Protein backbone atom coordinates (compact mmCIF):
# COMPACT_ATOMS: atom_id res chain seq x y z
CA UNK A 1 0.00 0.00 0.00
CA UNK A 2 1.34 3.43 -0.92
CA UNK A 3 1.67 6.14 1.71
CA UNK A 4 0.39 8.81 -0.67
CA UNK A 5 -3.19 8.96 -1.92
CA UNK A 6 -3.16 12.18 -3.98
CA UNK A 7 -6.57 13.03 -2.47
CA UNK A 8 -5.14 16.13 -0.79
CA UNK A 9 -3.39 17.55 -3.82
CA UNK A 10 -6.12 20.14 -4.35
CA UNK A 11 -5.91 21.54 -0.81
CA UNK A 12 -8.57 19.44 0.88
CA UNK A 13 -8.46 16.50 3.24
CA UNK A 14 -10.92 14.09 4.82
CA UNK A 15 -11.99 14.12 8.44
CA UNK A 16 -12.56 10.85 10.27
CA UNK A 17 -16.26 11.24 9.42
CA UNK A 18 -15.42 11.28 5.71
CA UNK A 19 -16.33 14.96 5.31
CA UNK A 20 -13.91 16.90 3.09
CA UNK A 21 -12.53 20.18 4.43
CA UNK A 22 -9.94 22.66 3.29
CA UNK A 23 -6.46 22.15 4.65
CA UNK A 24 -6.67 25.69 5.99
CA UNK A 25 -9.77 24.96 8.10
CA UNK A 26 -9.63 25.87 11.76
CA UNK A 27 -10.66 22.32 12.63
CA UNK A 28 -7.65 20.93 10.80
CA UNK A 29 -5.41 23.55 12.41
CA UNK A 30 -6.74 22.45 15.79
CA UNK A 31 -6.04 18.75 15.47
CA UNK A 32 -2.80 19.54 13.65
CA UNK A 33 -1.73 21.44 16.76
CA UNK A 34 -2.51 18.36 18.86
CA UNK A 35 -0.29 16.37 16.48
CA UNK A 36 2.48 18.99 16.75
CA UNK A 37 2.28 18.78 20.54
CA UNK A 38 2.49 14.99 20.36
CA UNK A 39 5.67 15.22 18.28
CA UNK A 40 7.16 17.67 20.78
CA UNK A 41 6.29 15.32 23.66
CA UNK A 42 8.07 12.59 21.68
CA UNK A 43 11.20 14.74 21.53
CA UNK A 44 11.03 15.41 25.26
CA UNK A 45 10.51 11.71 25.86
CA UNK A 46 13.57 10.91 23.74
CA UNK A 47 15.66 13.30 25.85
CA UNK A 48 14.64 11.72 29.17
CA UNK A 49 16.64 8.72 30.26
CA UNK A 50 13.91 6.19 31.05
CA UNK A 51 16.31 4.26 33.32
CA UNK A 52 16.54 7.31 35.60
CA UNK A 53 12.98 8.50 35.06
CA UNK A 54 10.70 5.47 34.59
CA UNK A 55 7.62 7.24 36.03
CA UNK A 56 8.11 10.26 33.81
CA UNK A 57 8.58 8.00 30.79
CA UNK A 58 5.24 6.30 31.53
CA UNK A 59 3.54 9.68 32.04
CA UNK A 60 4.79 10.97 28.70
CA UNK A 61 3.75 7.78 26.92
CA UNK A 62 0.28 8.07 28.48
CA UNK A 63 0.04 11.72 27.36
CA UNK A 64 1.08 10.84 23.81
CA UNK A 65 -1.67 8.23 23.61
CA UNK A 66 -4.24 10.71 24.96
CA UNK A 67 -3.10 13.29 22.43
CA UNK A 68 -3.82 10.79 19.65
CA UNK A 69 -7.25 10.25 21.24
CA UNK A 70 -7.78 14.00 21.33
CA UNK A 71 -6.79 14.29 17.68
CA UNK A 72 -9.29 11.59 16.77
CA UNK A 73 -12.05 13.44 18.61
CA UNK A 74 -11.10 16.74 16.97
CA UNK A 75 -11.15 15.02 13.56
CA UNK A 76 -14.77 13.98 14.17
CA UNK A 77 -14.14 10.30 14.89
CA UNK A 78 -17.25 8.93 16.61
CA UNK A 79 -17.04 8.02 20.27
CA UNK A 80 -15.80 9.37 23.55
CA UNK A 81 -12.05 9.86 23.28
CA UNK A 82 -11.23 12.01 26.33
CA UNK A 83 -12.87 11.42 29.70
CA UNK A 84 -13.04 13.17 33.03
CA UNK A 85 -10.83 10.34 34.33
CA UNK A 86 -8.10 11.53 31.97
CA UNK A 87 -8.26 15.01 33.48
CA UNK A 88 -8.26 13.55 36.99
CA UNK A 89 -5.13 11.55 36.14
CA UNK A 90 -3.31 14.75 35.17
CA UNK A 91 -4.52 16.42 38.37
CA UNK A 92 -3.21 13.53 40.44
CA UNK A 93 0.22 13.80 38.83
CA UNK A 94 0.24 17.59 39.25
CA UNK A 95 -0.62 17.25 42.95
CA UNK A 96 2.07 14.59 43.45
CA UNK A 97 4.69 16.81 41.84
CA UNK A 98 3.54 19.81 43.89
CA UNK A 99 4.17 17.91 47.13
CA UNK A 100 7.89 17.69 46.31
CA UNK A 101 8.38 21.23 45.01
CA UNK A 102 9.00 24.54 46.75
CA UNK A 103 6.61 27.41 46.07
CA UNK A 104 7.55 29.60 43.10
CA UNK A 105 8.36 33.22 43.91
CA UNK A 106 7.70 34.72 40.49
CA UNK A 107 7.36 33.99 36.80
CA UNK A 108 9.63 31.17 35.64
CA UNK A 109 11.77 31.65 32.54
CA UNK A 110 11.81 28.56 30.31
CA UNK A 111 15.47 27.63 30.61
CA UNK A 112 17.99 25.68 32.65
CA UNK A 113 18.39 22.48 30.65
CA UNK A 114 17.12 20.96 27.44
CA UNK A 115 14.46 18.89 29.21
CA UNK A 116 13.22 21.90 31.17
CA UNK A 117 13.03 24.05 28.04
CA UNK A 118 11.31 21.24 26.08
CA UNK A 119 8.74 20.90 28.87
CA UNK A 120 7.97 24.61 28.55
CA UNK A 121 7.67 24.27 24.77
CA UNK A 122 5.10 21.53 25.40
CA UNK A 123 3.31 23.94 27.76
CA UNK A 124 3.17 26.73 25.19
CA UNK A 125 1.97 24.44 22.39
CA UNK A 126 -0.67 23.09 24.78
CA UNK A 127 -1.88 26.64 25.44
CA UNK A 128 -2.08 27.28 21.68
CA UNK A 129 -4.01 24.02 21.25
CA UNK A 130 -6.46 25.15 23.91
CA UNK A 131 -6.95 28.52 22.17
CA UNK A 132 -7.53 26.80 18.82
CA UNK A 133 -10.00 24.34 20.37
CA UNK A 134 -12.09 27.07 21.96
CA UNK A 135 -11.96 29.22 18.82
CA UNK A 136 -13.02 26.36 16.55
CA UNK A 137 -15.71 25.08 18.89
CA UNK A 138 -17.28 28.49 19.44
CA UNK A 139 -17.10 29.57 15.77
CA UNK A 140 -18.93 26.49 14.59
CA UNK A 141 -22.50 26.25 15.90
CA UNK A 142 -22.49 22.47 15.94
CA UNK A 143 -19.36 22.54 18.06
CA UNK A 144 -20.36 24.90 20.87
CA UNK A 145 -18.85 23.84 24.17
CA UNK A 146 -21.16 20.96 24.88
CA UNK A 147 -20.29 18.43 27.60
CA UNK A 148 -17.99 16.39 25.32
CA UNK A 149 -16.06 19.43 24.13
CA UNK A 150 -15.91 20.91 27.61
CA UNK A 151 -14.20 17.70 28.81
CA UNK A 152 -11.60 18.05 26.08
CA UNK A 153 -10.92 21.71 26.88
CA UNK A 154 -10.61 20.92 30.60
CA UNK A 155 -8.18 18.11 29.78
CA UNK A 156 -5.99 20.37 27.64
CA UNK A 157 -6.15 23.17 30.21
CA UNK A 158 -4.97 20.77 32.91
CA UNK A 159 -2.24 19.45 30.63
CA UNK A 160 -0.65 22.91 30.45
CA UNK A 161 -0.52 22.91 34.27
CA UNK A 162 1.09 19.47 34.10
CA UNK A 163 3.86 20.77 31.81
CA UNK A 164 4.64 23.67 34.13
CA UNK A 165 4.98 21.32 37.10
CA UNK A 166 6.87 18.78 34.99
CA UNK A 167 9.44 21.44 34.05
CA UNK A 168 9.85 22.37 37.71
CA UNK A 169 10.20 18.71 38.67
CA UNK A 170 12.86 18.17 36.01
CA UNK A 171 14.74 21.22 37.34
CA UNK A 172 14.69 19.76 40.84
CA UNK A 173 15.71 16.30 39.62
CA UNK A 174 18.57 17.79 37.61
CA UNK A 175 19.70 20.05 40.47
CA UNK A 176 19.03 23.21 38.49
CA UNK A 177 17.70 26.39 40.08
CA UNK A 178 14.73 28.03 38.42
CA UNK A 179 15.41 31.21 36.49
CA UNK A 180 12.86 33.83 37.49
CA UNK A 181 11.79 36.83 35.44
CA UNK A 182 13.37 40.13 36.48
CA UNK A 183 11.81 43.41 35.41
C-alpha positions in Angstrom: 0.0 0.0 0.0 1.3 3.4 -0.9 1.7 6.1 1.7 0.4 8.8 -0.7 -3.2 9.0 -1.9 -3.2 12.2 -4.0 -6.6 13.0 -2.5 -5.1 16.1 -0.8 -3.4 17.6 -3.8 -6.1 20.1 -4.4 -5.9 21.5 -0.8 -8.6 19.4 0.9 -8.5 16.5 3.2 -10.9 14.1 4.8 -12.0 14.1 8.4 -12.6 10.8 10.3 -16.3 11.2 9.4 -15.4 11.3 5.7 -16.3 15.0 5.3 -13.9 16.9 3.1 -12.5 20.2 4.4 -9.9 22.7 3.3 -6.5 22.2 4.7 -6.7 25.7 6.0 -9.8 25.0 8.1 -9.6 25.9 11.8 -10.7 22.3 12.6 -7.6 20.9 10.8 -5.4 23.6 12.4 -6.7 22.4 15.8 -6.0 18.8 15.5 -2.8 19.5 13.6 -1.7 21.4 16.8 -2.5 18.4 18.9 -0.3 16.4 16.5 2.5 19.0 16.8 2.3 18.8 20.5 2.5 15.0 20.4 5.7 15.2 18.3 7.2 17.7 20.8 6.3 15.3 23.7 8.1 12.6 21.7 11.2 14.7 21.5 11.0 15.4 25.3 10.5 11.7 25.9 13.6 10.9 23.7 15.7 13.3 25.9 14.6 11.7 29.2 16.6 8.7 30.3 13.9 6.2 31.0 16.3 4.3 33.3 16.5 7.3 35.6 13.0 8.5 35.1 10.7 5.5 34.6 7.6 7.2 36.0 8.1 10.3 33.8 8.6 8.0 30.8 5.2 6.3 31.5 3.5 9.7 32.0 4.8 11.0 28.7 3.7 7.8 26.9 0.3 8.1 28.5 0.0 11.7 27.4 1.1 10.8 23.8 -1.7 8.2 23.6 -4.2 10.7 25.0 -3.1 13.3 22.4 -3.8 10.8 19.7 -7.3 10.2 21.2 -7.8 14.0 21.3 -6.8 14.3 17.7 -9.3 11.6 16.8 -12.1 13.4 18.6 -11.1 16.7 17.0 -11.1 15.0 13.6 -14.8 14.0 14.2 -14.1 10.3 14.9 -17.2 8.9 16.6 -17.0 8.0 20.3 -15.8 9.4 23.6 -12.0 9.9 23.3 -11.2 12.0 26.3 -12.9 11.4 29.7 -13.0 13.2 33.0 -10.8 10.3 34.3 -8.1 11.5 32.0 -8.3 15.0 33.5 -8.3 13.6 37.0 -5.1 11.6 36.1 -3.3 14.7 35.2 -4.5 16.4 38.4 -3.2 13.5 40.4 0.2 13.8 38.8 0.2 17.6 39.2 -0.6 17.2 42.9 2.1 14.6 43.4 4.7 16.8 41.8 3.5 19.8 43.9 4.2 17.9 47.1 7.9 17.7 46.3 8.4 21.2 45.0 9.0 24.5 46.8 6.6 27.4 46.1 7.6 29.6 43.1 8.4 33.2 43.9 7.7 34.7 40.5 7.4 34.0 36.8 9.6 31.2 35.6 11.8 31.7 32.5 11.8 28.6 30.3 15.5 27.6 30.6 18.0 25.7 32.6 18.4 22.5 30.6 17.1 21.0 27.4 14.5 18.9 29.2 13.2 21.9 31.2 13.0 24.0 28.0 11.3 21.2 26.1 8.7 20.9 28.9 8.0 24.6 28.5 7.7 24.3 24.8 5.1 21.5 25.4 3.3 23.9 27.8 3.2 26.7 25.2 2.0 24.4 22.4 -0.7 23.1 24.8 -1.9 26.6 25.4 -2.1 27.3 21.7 -4.0 24.0 21.2 -6.5 25.2 23.9 -7.0 28.5 22.2 -7.5 26.8 18.8 -10.0 24.3 20.4 -12.1 27.1 22.0 -12.0 29.2 18.8 -13.0 26.4 16.5 -15.7 25.1 18.9 -17.3 28.5 19.4 -17.1 29.6 15.8 -18.9 26.5 14.6 -22.5 26.3 15.9 -22.5 22.5 15.9 -19.4 22.5 18.1 -20.4 24.9 20.9 -18.9 23.8 24.2 -21.2 21.0 24.9 -20.3 18.4 27.6 -18.0 16.4 25.3 -16.1 19.4 24.1 -15.9 20.9 27.6 -14.2 17.7 28.8 -11.6 18.0 26.1 -10.9 21.7 26.9 -10.6 20.9 30.6 -8.2 18.1 29.8 -6.0 20.4 27.6 -6.2 23.2 30.2 -5.0 20.8 32.9 -2.2 19.5 30.6 -0.6 22.9 30.4 -0.5 22.9 34.3 1.1 19.5 34.1 3.9 20.8 31.8 4.6 23.7 34.1 5.0 21.3 37.1 6.9 18.8 35.0 9.4 21.4 34.0 9.8 22.4 37.7 10.2 18.7 38.7 12.9 18.2 36.0 14.7 21.2 37.3 14.7 19.8 40.8 15.7 16.3 39.6 18.6 17.8 37.6 19.7 20.0 40.5 19.0 23.2 38.5 17.7 26.4 40.1 14.7 28.0 38.4 15.4 31.2 36.5 12.9 33.8 37.5 11.8 36.8 35.4 13.4 40.1 36.5 11.8 43.4 35.4 
